[in-house]
Amino acid sequence: MRSTAPGGRVHPAHPGDPKRIGPYRIIGRLGTGGMGTVHAALDPRGTRVAVKSVHLAQAQDPEFRARFRREVALSARVQGPCLVPVLAADTEAERPWLAAQYVPGPTLDRHLAAHGPLTGGSLYAFAAGTAQALSAIHRAGVVHRDVKPQNVILSPAGPRMLDFGIAHAADGTSVTRTGVMTGTPGWISPEHYRSGTTGPAGDLFAWGALVAHAATGRLPFGTGAPDVVAFRVMSGDPDLDGLPAPLREVVEAALAKDPAARPTAERAAGRCSALLAAEATQLLAAGLAPAAPTLAGDPIAAQWHLPAVDDPAWPSPPAPGRGRLLLAVTVGAAVLGGAVGGLLALPAASRDDGRTAGAPAVATPGNASRTTGTPTAPGPSTDPKGATADGGPTLATWRQARAARTPAEHDAHPSIGTGPWLDTGDHPDQEFALTFHQPRGEVYVTSGGRELDGGSLREVARAACLGLRHLRSAYPDLPYGTFVIVDTGRAAGPGVVWSDDFRTNATCSASLTDRGTTGSTAGSTGGDADRAAGRPAGQAADWYPAAGGLAVARIPSSDADEIRVADRTARAVIDEWNAGGAAGGRLGHENLAVGFDPAGRVMYVWAVKPLWDRTTREEWALKAARRACADLTSESARSAGWPYTRYAVFAEDASGGGEFLRWGTAGSCGD
């Protein structure tokens, strides 16, 4: 779906091109292809975005739409460095679209044509970065399916992989309904040629070919007629002449004919990262290291030396106002009317926001305050240097934080961005920003607009913890260990409402209740813990259901056990509710459903009853939660391999929004 202009040059819009797509203002075209058009666009903050709009012919194909919904939902799980994350998507629009962070730089094929092969540290950085990207994709349970030079951008900060999780739907690299292979010869694995099988091992085969191509400028299985290239892929040896010997070993393993003999992406990333570190050490020993200092936590950027990117300015946006800022993440409540329908909003890029260092986007004056681990009433600072008496963060230390500068800091936003943040459908004026206080080792997550309620605060805390832990795995020397949430939307004024050490919070529980760490409330249990944390009864303290998980649960399952349990639970909830008088209206399969999120191991129960008042919703949620918990508990006892251990109950309103009312873990089925 790509034929992008070099260097980010914007071509004029064509007659008939839309003025806006979703929240994005279209200012021109970046390119076009067989499946759709790539538009140059600006978000409400003026951040540059690439919006891909599907051609009408594909949009009218129900099978295409179904694949597109599924792949967009899967892409919401992916987080990590060296990726270009999806920011937003609307799979139910007349012409489905998706928006991605704009990254300046040529694709690998364009760079090779203009400058020749990668060498030295840049080659090792390319191999390590692309392997790290695939590792993150595979950990999320997603297969890329379309690893090739056109899908890797060589940005100023390192390689960035495109189209993860959606390439299968958007570019058609698969076996079509008529059985015709439509992928690019030379980038298809042997097993894909033989049987149509795609999986992580196939991605690694394409990665090996990609690295060989980057190092030599040649296609490892040559060129020619598709059937000739296919024969070489299945039975011939790759052309790896010119690869450095240590890297050649990794590439040869990735290009093994037997998928079982190939390394995982994580293993390849580890090996390439070690080779990158060795290359840097050799440069230091030889006195060839760059004169400018580099951060030890950014090994890819430190060894990334490519020609300067021609990145001309885009048309200037209008003066910023306090409009809707689409920094919400995952499939929010606005998308819950269809399988993955409506708008899926993820974090906007932090590189182009125009803020100066030390100026948080939504900073306002207020009294210093903080909590640790669980939300409580903020208290004032007692330290003249700005920290609390125990050295914790305050508004004073928050104001000292600066905007992102390093590649690791720039990657923090997309890394955190795939967690369950607030949905702008429910919170249209919500604003988020990340700033960094390196001397204190703190990452500040600033929320503006509506005050965060307890559930929203836990969502943000868990997302921040998960994202930063993943970022630390990619940048082992990341100089941060604590994240701090500052809520500027509080009626009482801005306050530090949460802080936690993401290094020690291995499970990213959004509460200290069950972690036994200093300052925890481990002595509190049950209703006491709920009341201490401001939670209604029936809402677990150690996890929070995600809107993205609910969206995945809405995708029809093909697993016989899931279908059996979902049907049993749905029938029981419907029968119990209707037998009790059905206050607020009867339930049926047309307005109640049950589904599963495999990644979160959660069973979701949701009902669409927009006329229910709060009392009726709570009454239904209690019945549904009891039934869901009982069914999960009995199924776990029946089958040792049953994977689902959690349940969540959601009530949807007329707009497609709604709220999670109850959630918990099998085996604890009290009120």
Residue pairs with C-beta under 8 A, 6 or more apart in sequence:
1 33
1 34
1 35
1 36
1 38
1 52
1 163
1 170
1 171
2 31
2 33
2 38
2 150
2 151
2 162
3 31
3 32
3 33
3 38
4 30
4 31
4 38
4 107
5 11
5 29
5 30
5 31
6 106
6 110
6 310
7 104
7 105
7 106
7 309
7 310
7 311
7 312
8 30
8 40
8 48
8 102
8 104
8 105
8 310
8 311
8 312
8 314
9 312
10 27
10 28
10 29
10 30
10 40
10 312
10 314
10 315
11 28
11 29
11 30
11 31
12 28
12 29
13 26
13 27
13 28
13 29
13 39
14 29
17 26
17 29
17 37
17 39
18 26
18 39
18 53
19 25
19 26
20 26
21 39
21 41
21 51
21 53
21 97
21 99
22 51
22 88
22 90
22 93
22 97
22 99
22 343
23 43
23 44
23 88
23 324
23 326
24 39
24 41
24 42
24 43
24 49
24 51
24 99
25 41
25 42
25 317
26 39
26 40
26 41
26 51
27 40
27 41
27 42
27 314
27 315
28 39
28 40
29 37
29 38
29 39
29 40
30 38
30 39
30 40
30 50
31 37
31 38
32 38
34 55
35 54
35 55
35 58
35 170
35 171
35 172
36 52
36 53
36 54
36 55
36 58
36 95
36 170
37 52
37 53
37 55
38 50
38 51
38 52
39 50
39 51
39 52
39 53
40 48
40 50
40 102
40 314
41 48
41 49
41 50
41 51
41 99
42 48
42 49
42 314
42 315
42 317
43 49
43 87
43 326
43 348
44 323
44 324
44 325
44 326
45 317
45 320
45 325
45 348
45 353
46 316
46 317
46 320
46 352
46 353
46 354
47 102
47 348
47 349
47 352
47 353
48 102
48 314
48 349
48 352
49 87
49 99
49 100
49 101
49 102
49 348
49 349
50 99
50 100
50 101
50 102
51 97
51 98
51 99
51 100
52 97
52 98
52 99
52 100
52 170
53 95
53 96
53 97
54 64
54 68
54 95
54 96
54 97
54 170
55 95
56 94
56 95
58 64
59 65
59 94
59 95
59 96
63 177
64 169
65 91
65 96
66 339
67 168
67 169
68 91
68 96
68 166
68 169
68 170
69 91
69 338
69 339
69 340
69 341
69 555
70 169
70 339
70 340
70 555
71 165
71 166
71 168
71 169
71 170
72 86
72 89
72 91
72 98
72 165
72 166
72 169
72 340
72 344
73 331
73 339
73 340
73 548
73 551
73 552
73 555
74 140
74 141
74 142
74 165
74 552
75 85
75 86
75 142
75 164
75 165
75 166
76 86
76 329
76 330
76 331
76 344
76 346
76 418
76 548
76 551
77 140
77 141
77 142
77 165
77 418
77 548
77 599
78 85
78 136
78 137
78 140
78 142
78 164
78 165
78 418
79 85
79 136
79 140
79 414
79 415
79 416
79 417
79 418
79 419
79 466
79 467
79 470
80 132
80 133
80 135
80 136
80 137
80 139
80 414
80 415
80 470
80 471
80 474
81 129
81 132
81 133
81 136
81 300
81 407
81 408
81 411
81 414
81 415
81 471
81 474
81 475
82 129
82 130
82 132
82 133
82 136
82 158
82 159
82 160
82 161
82 300
82 411
82 474
83 133
83 136
83 137
83 160
83 161
83 164
83 414
84 100
84 101
84 103
84 153
84 160
84 161
84 162
85 100
85 101
85 346
85 347
85 414
85 417
85 418
86 98
86 99
86 100
86 165
86 166
86 344
86 346
87 99
87 100
87 101
87 326
87 345
87 346
87 347
87 348
87 349
88 98
88 99
88 326
88 343
88 344
88 345
88 346
89 96
89 97
89 98
89 99
89 343
89 344
90 96
90 97
90 98
90 341
90 342
90 343
90 344
91 338
91 339
91 340
91 341
91 342
91 344
92 337
92 338
92 341
92 342
98 166
100 162
101 348
101 349
101 414
102 349
102 352
103 153
103 155
103 160
104 155
104 156
104 309
104 311
105 153
105 154
105 155
105 156
105 160
105 309
105 311
106 114
106 153
106 154
106 309
107 149
107 150
107 151
107 152
107 153
107 154
108 149
108 150
108 152
108 153
108 154
108 159
108 210
108 213
108 214
109 149
109 150
111 118
111 154
111 306
112 149
112 213
112 214
112 217
115 306
115 307
116 217
117 123
117 214
117 215
117 216
117 217
117 242
118 126
118 214
118 215
118 306
119 215
120 279
120 303
120 305
121 276
121 279
121 280
121 283
121 302
121 303
121 304
121 305
122 303
122 304
122 305
122 306
123 211
123 214
123 215
123 244
123 247
124 247
124 272
124 275
124 276
124 279
124 303
125 158
125 159
125 276
125 299
125 300
125 301
125 303
125 304
126 154
126 158
126 159
126 211
126 214
127 211
127 214
127 247
127 250
127 272
127 275
127 276
128 269
128 272
128 273
128 275
128 276
128 299
128 300
129 158
129 159
129 160
129 300
130 147
130 152
130 159
130 161
130 207
130 210
130 211
131 207
131 265
131 268
131 269
131 272
132 269
132 273
132 474
133 159
133 160
133 161
133 164
134 144
134 147
134 161
134 200
134 203
134 204
134 207
134 265
134 268
134 269
135 264
135 265
135 266
135 268
135 269
136 470
136 474
137 143
137 144
137 161
137 164
137 165
137 203
137 265
138 200
138 203
138 264
138 265
138 266
139 266
140 165
140 418
140 599
141 598
141 599
142 164
142 165
143 168
143 198
143 199
143 200
143 202
143 203
144 161
144 163
144 164
144 165
144 167
144 203
144 206
145 167
145 168
145 173
145 174
145 198
145 202
145 203
146 163
146 167
146 168
146 171
146 173
146 183
146 187
147 161
147 187
147 203
147 206
147 207
147 210
148 184
148 187
148 206
148 210
149 210
149 213
149 214
151 161
151 162
151 163
151 167
152 159
152 160
152 161
152 162
152 210
153 159
153 160
153 162
154 306
155 309
156 304
156 306
156 308
156 309
157 300
157 301
157 304
157 407
157 410
158 300
158 301
158 304
158 407
159 300
163 170
163 171
167 173
168 174
168 198
172 182
173 182
173 183
173 184
173 188
174 182
174 183
174 196
174 198
175 181
175 196
176 182
181 188
181 192
181 193
181 196
181 226
183 192
185 226
185 229
185 230
186 209
186 219
186 220
186 221
186 222
186 223
186 229
186 233
187 206
187 209
187 210
188 202
188 206
188 230
188 233
189 197
189 198
189 201
189 202
189 205
189 206
189 233
189 259
190 205
190 233
190 234
190 257
190 259
191 197
191 201
191 202
191 259
192 198
192 202
193 230
193 233
193 234
194 234
199 259
200 264
200 265
201 259
201 260
201 262
202 259
203 265
204 254
204 262
204 263
204 264
204 265
204 268
205 254
205 255
205 256
205 259
205 262
207 254
207 265
207 268
208 220
208 238
208 250
208 251
208 252
208 253
208 254
208 255
208 262
209 219
209 220
209 221
209 238
209 255
211 243
211 247
211 250
211 251
211 254
212 218
212 220
212 238
212 239
212 240
212 243
212 251
212 255
213 219
213 220
215 242
215 243
215 244
215 247
216 239
216 240
216 241
216 242
216 243
218 239
219 239
220 238
220 239
220 240
220 255
221 229
221 232
221 233
221 236
221 238
221 239
222 228
222 229
222 232
222 239
223 229
234 257
235 257
238 251
238 252
238 255
240 248
240 251
240 252
243 251
246 275
246 278
247 272
247 275
250 263
250 268
250 271
250 272
250 275
253 261
253 262
253 263
253 268
254 262
254 263
254 268
255 262
256 262
263 271
273 299
276 299
276 300
276 303
277 299
279 303
280 289
280 299
280 302
280 303
283 289
290 302
290 305
294 301
294 302
295 301
295 302
295 406
295 408
295 477
295 479
296 477
297 406
297 408
297 475
297 476
297 477
297 478
297 479
298 406
298 407
298 408
298 475
300 407
301 406
301 407
322 429
324 424
324 428
324 429
325 348
325 424
325 430
325 431
325 432
325 449
326 345
326 348
326 424
327 345
327 347
327 348
327 421
327 430
327 431
327 432
327 433
328 345
328 346
328 347
328 421
328 422
328 423
328 424
328 427
328 430
328 432
329 345
329 346
329 347
329 416
329 417
329 418
329 419
329 420
329 421
329 463
330 344
330 346
330 418
330 419
330 420
330 421
330 546
330 547
330 548
330 551
331 340
331 344
331 547
331 548
331 550
331 551
331 552
332 343
332 344
332 345
332 422
332 423
332 424
332 425
332 426
332 547
333 423
333 425
333 426
333 547
333 652
333 656
333 657
333 658
333 659
334 342
334 343
334 345
334 423
334 424
334 425
334 426
334 655
334 656
334 657
335 341
335 342
335 343
335 344
335 425
335 547
335 551
335 656
336 342
336 547
336 550
336 551
336 554
336 606
336 650
336 652
336 656
336 657
336 658
337 652
337 656
338 554
339 551
339 554
339 555
339 556
340 551
340 552
340 554
340 555
341 656
342 425
342 656
343 424
343 425
344 551
345 423
345 424
346 417
346 418
347 413
347 414
347 416
347 417
347 421
347 432
348 413
349 413
349 414
350 403
350 404
350 410
350 412
350 413
350 433
350 434
351 404
351 410
353 361
353 403
355 361
355 403
355 433
356 403
357 402
357 403
357 405
358 399
358 400
358 401
358 402
358 403
358 435
359 403
360 398
360 399
360 401
360 433
360 435
360 444
360 446
360 486
361 431
361 433
361 446
361 448
362 431
362 433
362 446
362 447
362 448
362 449
362 488
363 398
363 399
363 446
363 488
363 494
364 448
364 488
364 494
365 493
365 494
366 395
366 488
366 493
366 494
366 495
367 378
367 380
367 381
367 395
367 493
367 494
367 495
368 380
368 381
368 386
368 388
368 394
368 395
368 396
368 495
368 496
369 378
369 379
369 380
369 381
369 394
369 395
369 495
369 496
369 497
370 378
370 379
370 381
370 388
370 392
370 393
370 394
370 484
370 495
370 496
370 497
370 499
371 378
371 496
371 497
371 498
371 499
372 392
372 498
372 499
372 500
372 512
372 519
373 498
373 499
373 500
373 511
373 512
373 515
373 517
373 519
373 520
373 521
374 498
374 511
374 512
374 513
374 521
374 532
374 533
375 454
375 457
375 497
375 498
375 533
375 534
376 534
378 490
378 492
378 495
378 496
378 497
379 388
381 387
381 388
381 394
381 395
381 396
382 388
382 389
383 389
383 391
383 394
385 396
386 394
386 396
386 397
386 400
387 393
387 394
387 396
387 397
388 394
392 496
392 499
393 437
393 440
393 442
393 444
393 482
393 484
393 496
393 499
394 496
395 486
395 494
395 495
395 496
397 437
397 440
397 442
398 435
398 437
398 444
398 446
398 484
398 486
398 496
400 437
401 435
401 436
401 437
401 442
401 444
402 435
402 436
402 437
403 435
403 436
404 410
404 412
404 413
404 434
404 435
404 436
405 436
408 471
408 474
408 475
408 478
409 434
409 436
411 471
411 474
411 475
412 434
412 436
412 443
412 467
412 468
412 471
413 434
415 467
415 468
415 470
415 471
415 474
416 434
416 445
416 463
416 464
416 466
416 467
416 468
416 471
417 467
418 467
419 459
419 462
419 463
419 464
419 466
419 467
419 546
420 459
420 462
420 463
420 544
420 546
420 547
420 548
420 549
421 432
421 459
421 460
421 463
422 430
422 432
422 447
422 452
422 456
422 459
422 460
423 547
423 657
424 430
425 655
425 656
425 657
426 657
427 449
427 450
427 456
429 449
429 450
430 447
430 448
430 449
430 450
431 446
431 447
431 448
431 449
432 445
432 446
432 447
432 448
433 445
433 446
433 448
434 443
434 444
434 445
434 446
435 443
435 444
435 446
436 442
436 443
436 444
436 480
437 443
437 444
438 479
438 480
440 482
441 479
441 480
441 481
441 482
442 480
442 482
442 483
442 484
442 499
443 464
443 468
443 480
443 482
443 483
443 484
444 483
444 484
444 485
444 486
445 460
445 464
445 483
445 484
445 485
445 486
446 485
446 486
446 488
447 460
447 485
447 486
447 487
447 488
447 489
448 488
448 489
449 489
450 489
451 487
451 489
451 490
451 491
452 460
452 485
452 487
452 489
452 497
454 533
454 534
454 535
455 539
455 544
455 659
455 660
457 485
457 487
457 497
457 498
458 510
458 511
458 544
459 510
459 544
459 546
460 485
460 498
461 483
461 485
461 498
461 500
461 510
462 508
462 509
462 510
462 543
462 544
464 483
464 485
464 502
465 483
465 500
465 502
465 505
465 508
465 510
466 508
468 480
468 483
468 502
469 502
469 503
469 505
469 508
471 478
472 478
472 480
472 502
472 503
481 501
481 502
481 503
482 499
482 500
482 501
482 502
483 499
483 500
483 502
484 496
484 498
484 499
485 496
485 497
485 498
485 499
486 494
486 495
486 496
486 497
487 494
487 495
487 497
488 494
490 497
500 512
501 517
502 508
504 517
505 515
507 515
507 542
509 515
509 541
509 542
509 543
510 541
510 542
510 543
510 544
511 521
511 533
511 541
511 542
512 519
512 520
512 521
512 522
513 520
513 521
513 522
513 524
513 529
513 533
513 541
513 542
514 522
514 541
514 542
515 522
516 522
521 529
521 532
521 533
524 532
526 670
527 537
529 535
529 541
530 536
530 537
530 539
530 541
533 541
535 541
537 671
538 621
538 622
538 625
538 661
538 662
538 663
538 664
538 671
539 662
539 663
539 664
540 646
540 663
540 664
540 665
543 646
543 663
544 660
544 663
545 600
545 602
545 604
545 646
545 648
545 650
545 660
545 663
546 597
546 600
549 597
549 599
549 600
549 602
549 604
549 648
550 595
550 597
550 604
550 606
550 648
550 650
552 595
552 597
552 598
552 599
553 595
553 596
553 597
553 602
553 603
553 604
554 593
554 595
555 595
557 563
557 566
557 595
557 596
559 596
561 635
561 639
561 642
562 596
565 594
565 603
565 631
565 632
565 635
566 593
566 594
566 595
566 596
566 603
567 594
568 631
569 594
569 603
569 605
569 627
569 628
569 631
570 589
570 592
570 593
570 594
570 605
572 627
572 631
573 587
573 592
573 594
573 605
573 623
573 624
573 627
573 628
574 587
574 588
574 589
574 592
576 623
576 627
577 586
577 587
577 620
577 623
578 586
578 587
580 623
583 616
583 619
584 609
584 611
584 612
584 613
584 616
584 620
585 609
585 611
585 612
587 607
587 609
591 607
591 608
591 609
592 605
592 606
592 607
592 608
593 605
593 606
594 603
594 604
594 605
594 628
595 603
595 604
596 602
596 603
596 604
596 644
597 604
598 643
600 646
601 643
601 644
601 645
601 646
602 644
602 646
602 647
602 648
602 663
603 628
603 631
603 632
603 644
603 646
603 647
603 648
604 647
604 648
604 649
604 650
605 624
605 625
605 627
605 628
605 647
605 648
605 649
605 650
606 649
606 650
606 651
606 652
606 658
607 620
607 624
607 650
607 651
607 652
608 652
609 616
609 617
609 620
609 651
609 652
610 652
610 653
610 654
612 620
612 651
617 651
617 661
618 661
620 651
621 649
621 651
621 661
621 662
622 662
622 671
624 649
624 662
625 647
625 649
625 661
625 662
625 663
625 664
626 669
628 647
628 649
629 647
629 664
629 666
629 667
629 668
629 669
630 669
632 644
632 645
632 646
632 647
632 666
633 666
633 667
633 669
635 642
635 644
636 642
636 645
636 666
636 667
644 666
645 665
645 666
646 663
646 664
646 665
646 666
647 663
647 664
647 665
647 666
648 660
648 662
648 663
649 660
649 661
649 662
649 663
650 658
650 659
650 660
650 661
651 658
651 659
651 661
652 658
